[in-house]
Amino acid sequence: MAEFKWEIVQSIGVLSENARGWTKELNLVSWNERPAKFDIREWSPDHGSMNKGLTFTQEEMETLKELLNGLEDLD
């Protein structure tokens, strides 16, 4: 099986932390030495393990930002 590589190019922020210390984060991540994409997923405290997540291109993130800015208060 081929080796799976990732590099967190930029840590943008932590969205939440669970009782086990895993954090849900927004980062720029390079997967298998490809150009970095925006990424939201849970990471172990040492960033050595991760859960499934979502990746977004720059264009997708811009669209998501527009959609979120268009939301009324979430209350």
PDB file of N, CA, C and O in Angstrom:
ATOM      1  N   MET A   1       0.837  -1.169   0.000  1.00  0.00           N
ATOM      2  CA  MET A   1       0.000   0.000   0.000  1.00  0.00           C
ATOM      3  C   MET A   1       0.892   1.245   0.000  1.00  0.00           C
ATOM      4  O   MET A   1       1.903   1.293   0.699  1.00  0.00           O
ATOM      5  N   ALA A   2       0.504   2.253  -0.794  1.00  0.00           N
ATOM      6  CA  ALA A   2       1.286   3.483  -0.895  1.00  0.00           C
ATOM      7  C   ALA A   2       1.255   4.261   0.414  1.00  0.00           C
ATOM      8  O   ALA A   2       0.275   4.224   1.158  1.00  0.00           O
ATOM      9  N   GLU A   3       2.347   4.961   0.673  1.00  0.00           N
ATOM     10  CA  GLU A   3       2.441   5.767   1.882  1.00  0.00           C
ATOM     11  C   GLU A   3       1.540   6.996   1.754  1.00  0.00           C
ATOM     12  O   GLU A   3       1.480   7.630   0.700  1.00  0.00           O
ATOM     13  N   PHE A   4       0.850   7.315   2.829  1.00  0.00           N
ATOM     14  CA  PHE A   4      -0.067   8.444   2.883  1.00  0.00           C
ATOM     15  C   PHE A   4       0.621   9.575   3.636  1.00  0.00           C
ATOM     16  O   PHE A   4       1.044   9.392   4.778  1.00  0.00           O
ATOM     17  N   LYS A   5       0.738  10.756   3.000  1.00  0.00           N
ATOM     18  CA  LYS A   5       1.451  11.870   3.617  1.00  0.00           C
ATOM     19  C   LYS A   5       0.522  13.066   3.772  1.00  0.00           C
ATOM     20  O   LYS A   5      -0.365  13.299   2.950  1.00  0.00           O
ATOM     21  N   TRP A   6       0.745  13.813   4.839  1.00  0.00           N
ATOM     22  CA  TRP A   6       0.062  15.085   5.007  1.00  0.00           C
ATOM     23  C   TRP A   6       0.984  16.050   5.720  1.00  0.00           C
ATOM     24  O   TRP A   6       1.871  15.658   6.479  1.00  0.00           O
ATOM     25  N   GLU A   7       0.749  17.317   5.454  1.00  0.00           N
ATOM     26  CA  GLU A   7       1.489  18.377   6.134  1.00  0.00           C
ATOM     27  C   GLU A   7       0.524  19.521   6.410  1.00  0.00           C
ATOM     28  O   GLU A   7      -0.112  20.042   5.494  1.00  0.00           O
ATOM     29  N   ILE A   8       0.421  19.906   7.670  1.00  0.00           N
ATOM     30  CA  ILE A   8      -0.377  21.078   8.007  1.00  0.00           C
ATOM     31  C   ILE A   8       0.490  22.289   7.668  1.00  0.00           C
ATOM     32  O   ILE A   8       1.460  22.590   8.363  1.00  0.00           O
ATOM     33  N   VAL A   9       0.123  22.970   6.593  1.00  0.00           N
ATOM     34  CA  VAL A   9       0.880  24.110   6.093  1.00  0.00           C
ATOM     35  C   VAL A   9       0.597  25.353   6.939  1.00  0.00           C
ATOM     36  O   VAL A   9       1.495  26.148   7.218  1.00  0.00           O
ATOM     37  N   GLN A  10      -0.670  25.506   7.342  1.00  0.00           N
ATOM     38  CA  GLN A  10      -1.051  26.638   8.184  1.00  0.00           C
ATOM     39  C   GLN A  10      -2.196  26.227   9.096  1.00  0.00           C
ATOM     40  O   GLN A  10      -3.217  25.723   8.626  1.00  0.00           O
ATOM     41  N   SER A  11      -2.033  26.440  10.389  1.00  0.00           N
ATOM     42  CA  SER A  11      -3.113  26.227  11.346  1.00  0.00           C
ATOM     43  C   SER A  11      -3.922  27.511  11.418  1.00  0.00           C
ATOM     44  O   SER A  11      -3.392  28.569  11.758  1.00  0.00           O
ATOM     45  N   ILE A  12      -5.200  27.416  11.098  1.00  0.00           N
ATOM     46  CA  ILE A  12      -6.046  28.613  11.077  1.00  0.00           C
ATOM     47  C   ILE A  12      -6.789  28.768  12.389  1.00  0.00           C
ATOM     48  O   ILE A  12      -6.880  29.876  12.919  1.00  0.00           O
ATOM     49  N   GLY A  13      -7.328  27.668  12.927  1.00  0.00           N
ATOM     50  CA  GLY A  13      -8.011  27.785  14.205  1.00  0.00           C
ATOM     51  C   GLY A  13      -8.667  26.497  14.650  1.00  0.00           C
ATOM     52  O   GLY A  13      -8.900  25.583  13.859  1.00  0.00           O
ATOM     53  N   VAL A  14      -8.963  26.449  15.954  1.00  0.00           N
ATOM     54  CA  VAL A  14      -9.635  25.309  16.573  1.00  0.00           C
ATOM     55  C   VAL A  14     -11.109  25.653  16.741  1.00  0.00           C
ATOM     56  O   VAL A  14     -11.453  26.697  17.296  1.00  0.00           O
ATOM     57  N   LEU A  15     -11.974  24.770  16.259  1.00  0.00           N
ATOM     58  CA  LEU A  15     -13.417  24.970  16.374  1.00  0.00           C
ATOM     59  C   LEU A  15     -13.967  24.416  17.683  1.00  0.00           C
ATOM     60  O   LEU A  15     -14.871  25.000  18.279  1.00  0.00           O
ATOM     61  N   SER A  16     -13.422  23.293  18.124  1.00  0.00           N
ATOM     62  CA  SER A  16     -13.884  22.676  19.374  1.00  0.00           C
ATOM     63  C   SER A  16     -12.876  21.630  19.823  1.00  0.00           C
ATOM     64  O   SER A  16     -11.974  21.247  19.079  1.00  0.00           O
ATOM     65  N   GLU A  17     -13.055  21.173  21.072  1.00  0.00           N
ATOM     66  CA  GLU A  17     -12.213  20.104  21.627  1.00  0.00           C
ATOM     67  C   GLU A  17     -13.123  19.141  22.371  1.00  0.00           C
ATOM     68  O   GLU A  17     -14.011  19.560  23.114  1.00  0.00           O
ATOM     69  N   ASN A  18     -12.895  17.830  22.167  1.00  0.00           N
ATOM     70  CA  ASN A  18     -13.730  16.845  22.864  1.00  0.00           C
ATOM     71  C   ASN A  18     -13.055  16.385  24.152  1.00  0.00           C
ATOM     72  O   ASN A  18     -11.945  16.818  24.465  1.00  0.00           O
ATOM     73  N   ALA A  19     -13.719  15.514  24.893  1.00  0.00           N
ATOM     74  CA  ALA A  19     -13.230  15.057  26.201  1.00  0.00           C
ATOM     75  C   ALA A  19     -11.916  14.282  26.101  1.00  0.00           C
ATOM     76  O   ALA A  19     -11.165  14.218  27.075  1.00  0.00           O
ATOM     77  N   ARG A  20     -11.631  13.696  24.946  1.00  0.00           N
ATOM     78  CA  ARG A  20     -10.383  12.939  24.763  1.00  0.00           C
ATOM     79  C   ARG A  20      -9.215  13.829  24.344  1.00  0.00           C
ATOM     80  O   ARG A  20      -8.095  13.345  24.179  1.00  0.00           O
ATOM     81  N   GLY A  21      -9.471  15.117  24.174  1.00  0.00           N
ATOM     82  CA  GLY A  21      -8.413  16.041  23.789  1.00  0.00           C
ATOM     83  C   GLY A  21      -8.263  16.235  22.291  1.00  0.00           C
ATOM     84  O   GLY A  21      -7.412  17.008  21.851  1.00  0.00           O
ATOM     85  N   TRP A  22      -9.085  15.538  21.490  1.00  0.00           N
ATOM     86  CA  TRP A  22      -9.047  15.732  20.045  1.00  0.00           C
ATOM     87  C   TRP A  22      -9.687  17.078  19.719  1.00  0.00           C
ATOM     88  O   TRP A  22     -10.670  17.479  20.342  1.00  0.00           O
ATOM     89  N   THR A  23      -9.112  17.770  18.730  1.00  0.00           N
ATOM     90  CA  THR A  23      -9.630  19.078  18.357  1.00  0.00           C
ATOM     91  C   THR A  23     -10.133  19.072  16.917  1.00  0.00           C
ATOM     92  O   THR A  23      -9.509  18.503  16.022  1.00  0.00           O
ATOM     93  N   LYS A  24     -11.271  19.717  16.722  1.00  0.00           N
ATOM     94  CA  LYS A  24     -11.790  19.937  15.371  1.00  0.00           C
ATOM     95  C   LYS A  24     -11.187  21.255  14.909  1.00  0.00           C
ATOM     96  O   LYS A  24     -11.368  22.292  15.548  1.00  0.00           O
ATOM     97  N   GLU A  25     -10.462  21.204  13.785  1.00  0.00           N
ATOM     98  CA  GLU A  25      -9.661  22.346  13.349  1.00  0.00           C
ATOM     99  C   GLU A  25      -9.905  22.707  11.899  1.00  0.00           C
ATOM    100  O   GLU A  25     -10.275  21.872  11.073  1.00  0.00           O
ATOM    101  N   LEU A  26      -9.684  23.987  11.618  1.00  0.00           N
ATOM    102  CA  LEU A  26      -9.609  24.475  10.245  1.00  0.00           C
ATOM    103  C   LEU A  26      -8.143  24.756   9.966  1.00  0.00           C
ATOM    104  O   LEU A  26      -7.514  25.574  10.637  1.00  0.00           O
ATOM    105  N   ASN A  27      -7.607  24.065   8.962  1.00  0.00           N
ATOM    106  CA  ASN A  27      -6.190  24.189   8.593  1.00  0.00           C
ATOM    107  C   ASN A  27      -6.052  24.220   7.083  1.00  0.00           C
ATOM    108  O   ASN A  27      -6.978  23.860   6.357  1.00  0.00           O
ATOM    109  N   LEU A  28      -4.898  24.650   6.618  1.00  0.00           N
ATOM    110  CA  LEU A  28      -4.486  24.434   5.231  1.00  0.00           C
ATOM    111  C   LEU A  28      -3.588  23.205   5.257  1.00  0.00           C
ATOM    112  O   LEU A  28      -2.554  23.202   5.924  1.00  0.00           O
ATOM    113  N   VAL A  29      -3.982  22.155   4.527  1.00  0.00           N
ATOM    114  CA  VAL A  29      -3.263  20.885   4.568  1.00  0.00           C
ATOM    115  C   VAL A  29      -2.864  20.462   3.160  1.00  0.00           C
ATOM    116  O   VAL A  29      -3.663  20.516   2.225  1.00  0.00           O
ATOM    117  N   SER A  30      -1.618  20.041   3.032  1.00  0.00           N
ATOM    118  CA  SER A  30      -1.128  19.446   1.794  1.00  0.00           C
ATOM    119  C   SER A  30      -1.223  17.928   1.940  1.00  0.00           C
ATOM    120  O   SER A  30      -0.642  17.343   2.854  1.00  0.00           O
ATOM    121  N   TRP A  31      -1.956  17.309   1.037  1.00  0.00           N
ATOM    122  CA  TRP A  31      -2.128  15.853   1.045  1.00  0.00           C
ATOM    123  C   TRP A  31      -1.256  15.254  -0.043  1.00  0.00           C
ATOM    124  O   TRP A  31      -1.353  15.643  -1.207  1.00  0.00           O
ATOM    125  N   ASN A  32      -0.397  14.302   0.331  1.00  0.00           N
ATOM    126  CA  ASN A  32       0.483  13.613  -0.615  1.00  0.00           C
ATOM    127  C   ASN A  32       1.255  14.597  -1.487  1.00  0.00           C
ATOM    128  O   ASN A  32       1.372  14.417  -2.699  1.00  0.00           O
ATOM    129  N   GLU A  33       1.784  15.649  -0.838  1.00  0.00           N
ATOM    130  CA  GLU A  33       2.650  16.644  -1.481  1.00  0.00           C
ATOM    131  C   GLU A  33       1.948  17.424  -2.590  1.00  0.00           C
ATOM    132  O   GLU A  33       2.610  17.966  -3.475  1.00  0.00           O
ATOM    133  N   ARG A  34       0.621  17.488  -2.553  1.00  0.00           N
ATOM    134  CA  ARG A  34      -0.144  18.285  -3.513  1.00  0.00           C
ATOM    135  C   ARG A  34      -0.370  19.676  -2.922  1.00  0.00           C
ATOM    136  O   ARG A  34      -0.128  19.893  -1.734  1.00  0.00           O
ATOM    137  N   PRO A  35      -0.836  20.622  -3.751  1.00  0.00           N
ATOM    138  CA  PRO A  35      -1.118  21.956  -3.214  1.00  0.00           C
ATOM    139  C   PRO A  35      -2.097  21.890  -2.038  1.00  0.00           C
ATOM    140  O   PRO A  35      -3.031  21.089  -2.032  1.00  0.00           O
ATOM    141  N   ALA A  36      -1.863  22.742  -1.057  1.00  0.00           N
ATOM    142  CA  ALA A  36      -2.669  22.731   0.166  1.00  0.00           C
ATOM    143  C   ALA A  36      -4.112  23.134  -0.125  1.00  0.00           C
ATOM    144  O   ALA A  36      -4.390  23.959  -0.995  1.00  0.00           O
ATOM    145  N   LYS A  37      -5.024  22.516   0.641  1.00  0.00           N
ATOM    146  CA  LYS A  37      -6.452  22.838   0.585  1.00  0.00           C
ATOM    147  C   LYS A  37      -6.915  23.149   2.000  1.00  0.00           C
ATOM    148  O   LYS A  37      -6.317  22.708   2.981  1.00  0.00           O
ATOM    149  N   PHE A  38      -7.997  23.921   2.084  1.00  0.00           N
ATOM    150  CA  PHE A  38      -8.620  24.147   3.377  1.00  0.00           C
ATOM    151  C   PHE A  38      -9.195  22.825   3.857  1.00  0.00           C
ATOM    152  O   PHE A  38      -9.726  22.051   3.060  1.00  0.00           O
ATOM    153  N   ASP A  39      -9.094  22.567   5.135  1.00  0.00           N
ATOM    154  CA  ASP A  39      -9.460  21.263   5.672  1.00  0.00           C
ATOM    155  C   ASP A  39     -10.080  21.423   7.051  1.00  0.00           C
ATOM    156  O   ASP A  39      -9.536  22.113   7.913  1.00  0.00           O
ATOM    157  N   ILE A  40     -11.230  20.776   7.252  1.00  0.00           N
ATOM    158  CA  ILE A  40     -11.879  20.736   8.563  1.00  0.00           C
ATOM    159  C   ILE A  40     -11.993  19.274   8.968  1.00  0.00           C
ATOM    160  O   ILE A  40     -12.624  18.474   8.276  1.00  0.00           O
ATOM    161  N   ARG A  41     -11.369  18.927  10.110  1.00  0.00           N
ATOM    162  CA  ARG A  41     -11.433  17.556  10.627  1.00  0.00           C
ATOM    163  C   ARG A  41     -10.958  17.535  12.070  1.00  0.00           C
ATOM    164  O   ARG A  41     -10.413  18.520  12.568  1.00  0.00           O
ATOM    165  N   GLU A  42     -11.170  16.398  12.744  1.00  0.00           N
ATOM    166  CA  GLU A  42     -10.667  16.203  14.108  1.00  0.00           C
ATOM    167  C   GLU A  42      -9.269  15.621  14.057  1.00  0.00           C
ATOM    168  O   GLU A  42      -8.973  14.725  13.266  1.00  0.00           O
ATOM    169  N   TRP A  43      -8.408  16.161  14.931  1.00  0.00           N
ATOM    170  CA  TRP A  43      -7.025  15.710  15.040  1.00  0.00           C
ATOM    171  C   TRP A  43      -6.736  15.274  16.463  1.00  0.00           C
ATOM    172  O   TRP A  43      -7.270  15.839  17.417  1.00  0.00           O
ATOM    173  N   SER A  44      -5.883  14.259  16.600  1.00  0.00           N
ATOM    174  CA  SER A  44      -5.398  13.851  17.919  1.00  0.00           C
ATOM    175  C   SER A  44      -4.521  14.972  18.476  1.00  0.00           C
ATOM    176  O   SER A  44      -4.073  15.840  17.726  1.00  0.00           O
ATOM    177  N   PRO A  45      -4.275  14.958  19.793  1.00  0.00           N
ATOM    178  CA  PRO A  45      -3.466  16.024  20.385  1.00  0.00           C
ATOM    179  C   PRO A  45      -2.083  16.209  19.736  1.00  0.00           C
ATOM    180  O   PRO A  45      -1.584  17.333  19.680  1.00  0.00           O
ATOM    181  N   ASP A  46      -1.458  15.130  19.247  1.00  0.00           N
ATOM    182  CA  ASP A  46      -0.136  15.245  18.620  1.00  0.00           C
ATOM    183  C   ASP A  46      -0.198  15.385  17.094  1.00  0.00           C
ATOM    184  O   ASP A  46       0.836  15.408  16.427  1.00  0.00           O
ATOM    185  N   HIS A  47      -1.403  15.476  16.552  1.00  0.00           N
ATOM    186  CA  HIS A  47      -1.640  15.568  15.105  1.00  0.00           C
ATOM    187  C   HIS A  47      -1.093  14.363  14.338  1.00  0.00           C
ATOM    188  O   HIS A  47      -0.834  14.449  13.138  1.00  0.00           O
ATOM    189  N   GLY A  48      -0.920  13.244  15.037  1.00  0.00           N
ATOM    190  CA  GLY A  48      -0.451  12.026  14.395  1.00  0.00           C
ATOM    191  C   GLY A  48      -1.575  11.166  13.849  1.00  0.00           C
ATOM    192  O   GLY A  48      -1.343  10.286  13.020  1.00  0.00           O
ATOM    193  N   SER A  49      -2.801  11.419  14.315  1.00  0.00           N
ATOM    194  CA  SER A  49      -3.986  10.683  13.849  1.00  0.00           C
ATOM    195  C   SER A  49      -5.095  11.684  13.575  1.00  0.00           C
ATOM    196  O   SER A  49      -5.121  12.782  14.132  1.00  0.00           O
ATOM    197  N   MET A  50      -6.012  11.277  12.701  1.00  0.00           N
ATOM    198  CA  MET A  50      -7.116  12.152  12.331  1.00  0.00           C
ATOM    199  C   MET A  50      -8.361  11.343  12.048  1.00  0.00           C
ATOM    200  O   MET A  50      -8.289  10.142  11.787  1.00  0.00           O
ATOM    201  N   ASN A  51      -9.486  11.997  12.101  1.00  0.00           N
ATOM    202  CA  ASN A  51     -10.749  11.409  11.677  1.00  0.00           C
ATOM    203  C   ASN A  51     -11.089  11.944  10.290  1.00  0.00           C
ATOM    204  O   ASN A  51     -10.427  12.847   9.778  1.00  0.00           O
ATOM    205  N   LYS A  52     -12.136  11.368   9.688  1.00  0.00           N
ATOM    206  CA  LYS A  52     -12.573  11.852   8.382  1.00  0.00           C
ATOM    207  C   LYS A  52     -12.938  13.323   8.482  1.00  0.00           C
ATOM    208  O   LYS A  52     -13.374  13.808   9.526  1.00  0.00           O
ATOM    209  N   GLY A  53     -12.751  14.016   7.373  1.00  0.00           N
ATOM    210  CA  GLY A  53     -13.053  15.435   7.362  1.00  0.00           C
ATOM    211  C   GLY A  53     -13.472  15.898   5.987  1.00  0.00           C
ATOM    212  O   GLY A  53     -13.774  15.095   5.104  1.00  0.00           O
ATOM    213  N   LEU A  54     -13.485  17.203   5.823  1.00  0.00           N
ATOM    214  CA  LEU A  54     -13.864  17.835   4.566  1.00  0.00           C
ATOM    215  C   LEU A  54     -12.722  18.713   4.082  1.00  0.00           C
ATOM    216  O   LEU A  54     -12.077  19.394   4.878  1.00  0.00           O
ATOM    217  N   THR A  55     -12.470  18.698   2.771  1.00  0.00           N
ATOM    218  CA  THR A  55     -11.471  19.582   2.192  1.00  0.00           C
ATOM    219  C   THR A  55     -12.151  20.501   1.187  1.00  0.00           C
ATOM    220  O   THR A  55     -13.121  20.122   0.530  1.00  0.00           O
ATOM    221  N   PHE A  56     -11.617  21.725   1.081  1.00  0.00           N
ATOM    222  CA  PHE A  56     -12.189  22.736   0.211  1.00  0.00           C
ATOM    223  C   PHE A  56     -11.087  23.429  -0.572  1.00  0.00           C
ATOM    224  O   PHE A  56     -10.033  23.745  -0.020  1.00  0.00           O
ATOM    225  N   THR A  57     -11.326  23.668  -1.861  1.00  0.00           N
ATOM    226  CA  THR A  57     -10.434  24.500  -2.648  1.00  0.00           C
ATOM    227  C   THR A  57     -10.623  25.955  -2.226  1.00  0.00           C
ATOM    228  O   THR A  57     -11.545  26.267  -1.472  1.00  0.00           O
ATOM    229  N   GLN A  58      -9.771  26.830  -2.702  1.00  0.00           N
ATOM    230  CA  GLN A  58      -9.906  28.259  -2.422  1.00  0.00           C
ATOM    231  C   GLN A  58     -11.283  28.759  -2.880  1.00  0.00           C
ATOM    232  O   GLN A  58     -11.955  29.497  -2.158  1.00  0.00           O
ATOM    233  N   GLU A  59     -11.691  28.352  -4.079  1.00  0.00           N
ATOM    234  CA  GLU A  59     -12.976  28.793  -4.632  1.00  0.00           C
ATOM    235  C   GLU A  59     -14.147  28.274  -3.794  1.00  0.00           C
ATOM    236  O   GLU A  59     -15.104  29.005  -3.539  1.00  0.00           O
ATOM    237  N   GLU A  60     -14.067  27.016  -3.368  1.00  0.00           N
ATOM    238  CA  GLU A  60     -15.131  26.458  -2.529  1.00  0.00           C
ATOM    239  C   GLU A  60     -15.204  27.180  -1.186  1.00  0.00           C
ATOM    240  O   GLU A  60     -16.296  27.422  -0.671  1.00  0.00           O
ATOM    241  N   MET A  61     -14.061  27.520  -0.622  1.00  0.00           N
ATOM    242  CA  MET A  61     -14.043  28.226   0.658  1.00  0.00           C
ATOM    243  C   MET A  61     -14.629  29.622   0.506  1.00  0.00           C
ATOM    244  O   MET A  61     -15.341  30.091   1.394  1.00  0.00           O
ATOM    245  N   GLU A  62     -14.341  30.294  -0.605  1.00  0.00           N
ATOM    246  CA  GLU A  62     -14.925  31.608  -0.848  1.00  0.00           C
ATOM    247  C   GLU A  62     -16.441  31.515  -0.959  1.00  0.00           C
ATOM    248  O   GLU A  62     -17.149  32.369  -0.426  1.00  0.00           O
ATOM    249  N   THR A  63     -16.948  30.497  -1.641  1.00  0.00           N
ATOM    250  CA  THR A  63     -18.389  30.292  -1.756  1.00  0.00           C
ATOM    251  C   THR A  63     -19.003  29.985  -0.399  1.00  0.00           C
ATOM    252  O   THR A  63     -20.064  30.514  -0.066  1.00  0.00           O
ATOM    253  N   LEU A  64     -18.345  29.132   0.393  1.00  0.00           N
ATOM    254  CA  LEU A  64     -18.829  28.817   1.736  1.00  0.00           C
ATOM    255  C   LEU A  64     -18.882  30.081   2.592  1.00  0.00           C
ATOM    256  O   LEU A  64     -19.845  30.295   3.328  1.00  0.00           O
ATOM    257  N   LYS A  65     -17.861  30.907   2.499  1.00  0.00           N
ATOM    258  CA  LYS A  65     -17.837  32.158   3.256  1.00  0.00           C
ATOM    259  C   LYS A  65     -19.019  33.041   2.876  1.00  0.00           C
ATOM    260  O   LYS A  65     -19.672  33.611   3.751  1.00  0.00           O
ATOM    261  N   GLU A  66     -19.298  33.160   1.582  1.00  0.00           N
ATOM    262  CA  GLU A  66     -20.446  33.950   1.127  1.00  0.00           C
ATOM    263  C   GLU A  66     -21.755  33.378   1.677  1.00  0.00           C
ATOM    264  O   GLU A  66     -22.622  34.128   2.126  1.00  0.00           O
ATOM    265  N   LEU A  67     -21.893  32.066   1.642  1.00  0.00           N
ATOM    266  CA  LEU A  67     -23.108  31.429   2.168  1.00  0.00           C
ATOM    267  C   LEU A  67     -23.266  31.685   3.654  1.00  0.00           C
ATOM    268  O   LEU A  67     -24.364  31.991   4.120  1.00  0.00           O
ATOM    269  N   LEU A  68     -22.184  31.564   4.396  1.00  0.00           N
ATOM    270  CA  LEU A  68     -22.244  31.794   5.846  1.00  0.00           C
ATOM    271  C   LEU A  68     -22.521  33.259   6.161  1.00  0.00           C
ATOM    272  O   LEU A  68     -23.263  33.564   7.095  1.00  0.00           O
ATOM    273  N   ASN A  69     -21.926  34.173   5.385  1.00  0.00           N
ATOM    274  CA  ASN A  69     -22.184  35.595   5.613  1.00  0.00           C
ATOM    275  C   ASN A  69     -23.637  35.948   5.337  1.00  0.00           C
ATOM    276  O   ASN A  69     -24.159  36.908   5.904  1.00  0.00           O
ATOM    277  N   GLY A  70     -24.295  35.185   4.476  1.00  0.00           N
ATOM    278  CA  GLY A  70     -25.685  35.444   4.124  1.00  0.00           C
ATOM    279  C   GLY A  70     -26.683  34.891   5.137  1.00  0.00           C
ATOM    280  O   GLY A  70     -27.877  35.172   5.035  1.00  0.00           O
ATOM    281  N   LEU A  71     -26.223  34.121   6.100  1.00  0.00           N
ATOM    282  CA  LEU A  71     -27.126  33.548   7.104  1.00  0.00           C
ATOM    283  C   LEU A  71     -27.599  34.606   8.073  1.00  0.00           C
ATOM    284  O   LEU A  71     -26.850  35.514   8.436  1.00  0.00           O
ATOM    285  N   GLU A  72     -28.834  34.485   8.484  1.00  0.00           N
ATOM    286  CA  GLU A  72     -29.336  35.302   9.585  1.00  0.00           C
ATOM    287  C   GLU A  72     -28.745  34.737  10.871  1.00  0.00           C
ATOM    288  O   GLU A  72     -28.107  33.685  10.853  1.00  0.00           O
ATOM    289  N   ASP A  73     -28.952  35.424  11.975  1.00  0.00           N
ATOM    290  CA  ASP A  73     -28.482  34.903  13.259  1.00  0.00           C
ATOM    291  C   ASP A  73     -28.930  33.470  13.429  1.00  0.00           C
ATOM    292  O   ASP A  73     -30.051  33.117  13.060  1.00  0.00           O
ATOM    293  N   LEU A  74     -28.062  32.639  13.984  1.00  0.00           N
ATOM    294  CA  LEU A  74     -28.358  31.215  14.144  1.00  0.00           C
ATOM    295  C   LEU A  74     -29.150  30.919  15.399  1.00  0.00           C
ATOM    296  O   LEU A  74     -29.371  29.750  15.715  1.00  0.00           O
ATOM    297  N   ASP A  75     -29.582  31.925  16.117  1.00  0.00           N
ATOM    298  CA  ASP A  75     -30.369  31.705  17.351  1.00  0.00           C
ATOM    299  C   ASP A  75     -31.709  31.108  17.053  1.00  0.00           C
ATOM    300  O   ASP A  75     -32.492  30.860  17.969  1.00  0.00           O
TER     301      ASP A  75
END
